[in-house]
């Protein structure tokens, strides 16, 4: 588990990694936005410190792709060929419910102006409805150093004008609570400590100014349990973690969003 107080050398490594990620986020907007606009829900481009990942979102091939692209003009000019090679005619291990869920949420967001429609709708009956906007996924902020940390999804909820609160959604197809808590606690501490840099990355990807305020919200999305509410909701709520249960029906997913937490 990564605690909120990090050693100076670790802080510096995180800072350098996020600055490089912001550079590639800007390159995605400059070079690859036309592809995202012309192929909504088909492909996702994610920045990292070492380049750009191209990830396919087809339900039958969820999360297939390749990372480390640096010549983005080549990607743009040869998109169909590269997409077919790395996202369709490829073998990247077995498909899992977790990968299918991740692709579903990103695909749905791209088809709805980045709004996470299903989760937003499921939250309407709770004490704290949300309107989440998908920002990015699978961002490793440490690659060669330890601890290596990768989040599943980062979203935003608008507070006022260009002010947004970051929301971390950790997706899991099992209910290993201890491991999940460590992951969400660790990554949100990084987001909180480097809010300016994450804001720069979000601004580049969304094409508008994003200023982060408040601490990063912690959400866990895992298999649905309990008749009316998740049996671990109170326990996780005491740690300021919001619980979302999901059910899969073929390529589609439905959600039950638990009650809000005190922030």
C-alpha positions as CSV (number, residue, x, y, z in Angstrom):
1,X,0.0,0.0,0.0
2,X,1.3,3.5,-0.9
3,X,0.9,5.9,2.0
4,X,0.2,9.6,1.5
5,X,3.6,10.7,2.7
6,X,6.1,9.6,0.0
7,X,9.9,9.7,0.0
8,X,11.3,12.7,-1.9
9,X,12.9,10.5,-4.6
10,X,9.6,8.7,-5.2
11,X,7.8,12.1,-5.5
12,X,10.3,13.2,-8.1
13,X,9.9,10.0,-10.1
14,X,6.1,10.4,-10.1
15,X,6.4,14.1,-11.1
16,X,8.7,13.2,-14.1
17,X,6.5,10.4,-15.2
18,X,3.3,12.5,-15.1
19,X,5.0,15.4,-17.0
20,X,5.8,12.9,-19.8
21,X,2.3,11.6,-19.6
22,X,1.0,15.1,-20.0
23,X,3.2,15.6,-23.1
24,X,1.8,12.5,-24.8
25,X,-1.8,13.5,-23.8
26,X,-1.3,16.7,-25.7
27,X,0.1,14.8,-28.7
28,X,-3.1,12.6,-28.7
29,X,-5.2,15.7,-28.9
30,X,-3.0,17.2,-31.7
31,X,-2.6,14.1,-33.8
32,X,-5.2,11.5,-33.0
33,X,-8.4,13.4,-32.1
34,X,-9.7,13.1,-35.7
35,X,-9.6,9.3,-35.4
36,X,-11.5,9.4,-32.1
37,X,-14.1,11.6,-33.7
38,X,-14.6,9.4,-36.8
39,X,-14.5,6.1,-34.9
40,X,-16.6,6.8,-31.7
41,X,-16.7,3.8,-29.4
42,X,-14.3,1.8,-31.5
43,X,-10.8,2.8,-30.2
44,X,-9.3,4.5,-27.2
45,X,-5.9,6.2,-27.1
46,X,-4.2,6.4,-23.7
47,X,-1.0,8.4,-22.8
48,X,1.8,7.2,-20.6
49,X,5.3,8.3,-19.8
50,X,6.7,6.2,-22.7
51,X,4.2,7.0,-25.5
52,X,0.6,6.2,-26.5
53,X,-1.4,3.0,-26.2
54,X,-4.0,2.1,-28.9
55,X,-6.8,0.0,-27.3
56,X,-9.7,-1.6,-29.1
57,X,-13.1,-1.5,-27.5
58,X,-15.0,-4.2,-29.4
59,X,-17.0,-6.4,-27.1
60,X,-15.5,-9.6,-28.6
61,X,-11.9,-8.3,-28.3
62,X,-12.0,-6.1,-25.1
63,X,-8.8,-4.1,-24.2
64,X,-6.7,-5.6,-27.1
65,X,-4.1,-3.3,-28.3
66,X,-0.5,-2.1,-28.2
67,X,1.3,0.5,-26.1
68,X,4.4,2.6,-26.8
69,X,3.4,4.3,-30.0
70,X,5.5,7.5,-30.4
71,X,5.1,8.2,-34.2
72,X,1.5,9.4,-34.0
73,X,1.4,10.7,-37.5
74,X,2.1,7.1,-38.7
75,X,-0.7,5.9,-36.4
76,X,-3.1,8.4,-37.9
77,X,-2.1,7.7,-41.5
78,X,-2.2,3.9,-41.1
79,X,-4.9,3.6,-38.5
80,X,-7.0,0.8,-40.2
81,X,-4.0,-1.4,-40.7
82,X,-2.6,-0.9,-37.3
83,X,-6.0,-1.3,-35.6
84,X,-6.6,-4.6,-37.4
85,X,-3.2,-5.9,-36.5
86,X,-3.1,-5.0,-32.8
87,X,-6.7,-4.8,-31.8
88,X,-8.4,-7.5,-33.9
89,X,-6.0,-10.1,-35.3
90,X,-4.0,-10.6,-32.1
91,X,-3.7,-12.8,-29.1
92,X,-3.3,-11.0,-25.9
93,X,-4.5,-13.6,-23.4
94,X,-8.0,-14.6,-22.4
95,X,-10.8,-12.2,-22.2
96,X,-12.0,-11.6,-18.6
97,X,-15.1,-9.9,-17.1
98,X,-12.9,-7.1,-15.9
99,X,-11.6,-6.3,-19.4
100,X,-15.1,-6.5,-20.8
101,X,-16.4,-4.2,-18.2
102,X,-13.6,-1.7,-18.8
103,X,-14.1,-1.7,-22.5
104,X,-17.9,-1.3,-22.0
105,X,-17.5,1.7,-19.8
106,X,-15.0,3.4,-22.1
107,X,-17.0,2.6,-25.3
108,X,-20.2,3.9,-23.8
109,X,-18.5,7.1,-22.7
110,X,-17.1,7.8,-26.2
111,X,-20.6,7.2,-27.6
112,X,-22.1,9.7,-25.2
113,X,-19.7,12.7,-25.2
114,X,-17.5,11.0,-22.5
115,X,-20.5,10.8,-20.1
116,X,-20.5,7.5,-18.1
117,X,-24.2,7.1,-18.9
118,X,-25.0,3.8,-17.2
119,X,-23.3,4.6,-13.9
120,X,-24.7,8.1,-13.9
121,X,-28.3,6.8,-14.4
122,X,-27.8,4.2,-11.7
123,X,-26.8,6.9,-9.2
124,X,-30.0,9.0,-9.7
125,X,-31.9,7.1,-7.0
126,X,-29.1,7.6,-4.4
127,X,-28.5,10.3,-1.9
128,X,-25.6,11.6,-4.1
129,X,-26.3,11.4,-7.8
130,X,-23.4,12.0,-10.1
131,X,-22.7,13.0,-13.7
132,X,-19.3,11.4,-14.3
133,X,-17.1,12.2,-17.3
134,X,-14.6,9.6,-18.4
135,X,-11.1,11.1,-18.4
136,X,-8.5,8.3,-18.9
137,X,-7.6,4.7,-18.0
138,X,-4.7,2.4,-17.3
139,X,-2.2,5.2,-16.4
140,X,1.0,3.8,-14.9
141,X,2.7,6.6,-13.0
142,X,5.7,4.4,-12.2
143,X,7.0,2.0,-14.7
144,X,10.5,0.9,-13.8
145,X,10.5,1.9,-10.2
146,X,8.5,0.4,-7.3
147,X,5.7,0.7,-6.4
148,X,4.4,0.4,-10.0
149,X,0.8,1.7,-9.9
150,X,-1.9,1.5,-12.6
151,X,-5.4,2.7,-12.1
152,X,-8.4,1.3,-14.0
153,X,-10.4,4.4,-14.7
154,X,-10.2,8.1,-13.8
155,X,-13.3,10.2,-14.2
156,X,-14.4,13.7,-13.3
157,X,-17.5,15.3,-11.7
158,X,-18.0,18.9,-12.3
159,X,-18.2,21.2,-9.3
160,X,-18.5,24.7,-10.9
161,X,-17.2,26.1,-14.2
162,X,-13.7,24.6,-14.8
163,X,-13.5,23.1,-11.3
164,X,-13.8,19.3,-11.1
165,X,-13.3,16.6,-8.5
166,X,-11.3,13.5,-9.7
167,X,-13.0,10.1,-9.2
168,X,-11.0,6.9,-9.3
169,X,-13.0,3.8,-10.3
170,X,-11.2,0.5,-9.6
171,X,-12.8,-2.4,-11.5
172,X,-12.5,-6.0,-10.3
173,X,-14.3,-9.2,-11.2
174,X,-13.7,-10.7,-7.7
175,X,-14.4,-9.3,-4.3
176,X,-10.9,-9.2,-2.8
177,X,-11.6,-6.3,-0.5
178,X,-8.2,-5.9,1.2
179,X,-6.4,-5.8,-2.2
180,X,-8.9,-3.3,-3.7
181,X,-8.7,-1.0,-0.7
182,X,-4.9,-0.9,-1.0
183,X,-5.1,-0.1,-4.7
184,X,-7.6,2.7,-4.4
185,X,-5.9,4.3,-1.3
186,X,-2.5,4.1,-3.0
187,X,-3.5,5.7,-6.4
188,X,-5.8,8.4,-4.9
189,X,-2.9,9.6,-2.8
190,X,-0.9,10.1,-5.9
191,X,-3.7,12.0,-7.6
192,X,-4.1,14.2,-4.6
193,X,-0.4,15.0,-4.3
194,X,0.0,15.7,-8.0
195,X,-3.4,17.4,-8.7
196,X,-1.9,20.1,-11.0
197,X,-0.2,17.6,-13.3
198,X,-3.3,15.4,-13.5
199,X,-5.3,18.5,-14.2
200,X,-2.9,19.2,-17.1
201,X,-3.3,15.7,-18.5
202,X,-7.1,15.9,-18.2
203,X,-7.2,19.3,-19.9
204,X,-5.2,18.0,-22.8
205,X,-7.3,14.9,-23.3
206,X,-10.7,16.7,-23.0
207,X,-9.6,19.8,-24.9
208,X,-10.7,22.3,-22.2
209,X,-9.3,23.7,-18.9
210,X,-9.7,21.3,-16.0
211,X,-8.8,22.5,-12.5
212,X,-9.0,19.8,-9.8
213,X,-10.3,20.7,-6.4
214,X,-10.9,18.5,-3.3
215,X,-9.6,15.1,-2.7
216,X,-9.9,12.2,-5.2
217,X,-13.1,10.2,-4.7
218,X,-12.6,6.4,-4.2
219,X,-15.0,4.0,-6.0
220,X,-14.9,0.2,-6.2
221,X,-16.8,-1.5,-9.0
222,X,-17.2,-5.2,-8.4
223,X,-19.8,-8.1,-8.8
224,X,-23.2,-7.3,-7.4
225,X,-24.0,-8.8,-4.0
226,X,-26.8,-8.3,-1.5
227,X,-30.6,-7.9,-2.2
228,X,-30.8,-4.1,-1.7
229,X,-27.3,-2.9,-0.8
230,X,-23.8,-4.3,-0.9
231,X,-23.0,-6.2,2.3
232,X,-19.6,-4.4,2.6
233,X,-21.1,-1.0,1.9
234,X,-21.0,0.3,5.5
235,X,-17.5,-1.0,6.1
236,X,-16.2,0.5,2.8
237,X,-18.2,3.7,3.4
238,X,-16.3,4.2,6.7
239,X,-13.1,4.4,4.6
240,X,-14.8,6.9,2.2
241,X,-15.1,4.3,-0.6
242,X,-18.2,4.2,-2.6
243,X,-19.4,0.8,-3.9
244,X,-20.9,0.0,-7.3
245,X,-22.1,-3.5,-8.0
246,X,-22.3,-4.8,-11.6
247,X,-24.1,-7.6,-13.5
248,X,-23.1,-8.7,-17.0
249,X,-25.6,-9.8,-19.6
250,X,-23.6,-10.7,-22.8
251,X,-21.8,-7.6,-24.0
252,X,-23.9,-5.3,-21.7
253,X,-23.6,-4.4,-18.1
254,X,-26.0,-3.0,-15.5
255,X,-25.1,-1.2,-12.2
256,X,-26.3,-0.5,-8.7
257,X,-24.6,2.5,-7.2
258,X,-24.3,2.6,-3.4
259,X,-24.9,5.5,-1.2
260,X,-22.5,8.5,-1.2
261,X,-19.8,8.9,1.4
262,X,-18.8,11.8,3.6
263,X,-15.9,13.8,2.1
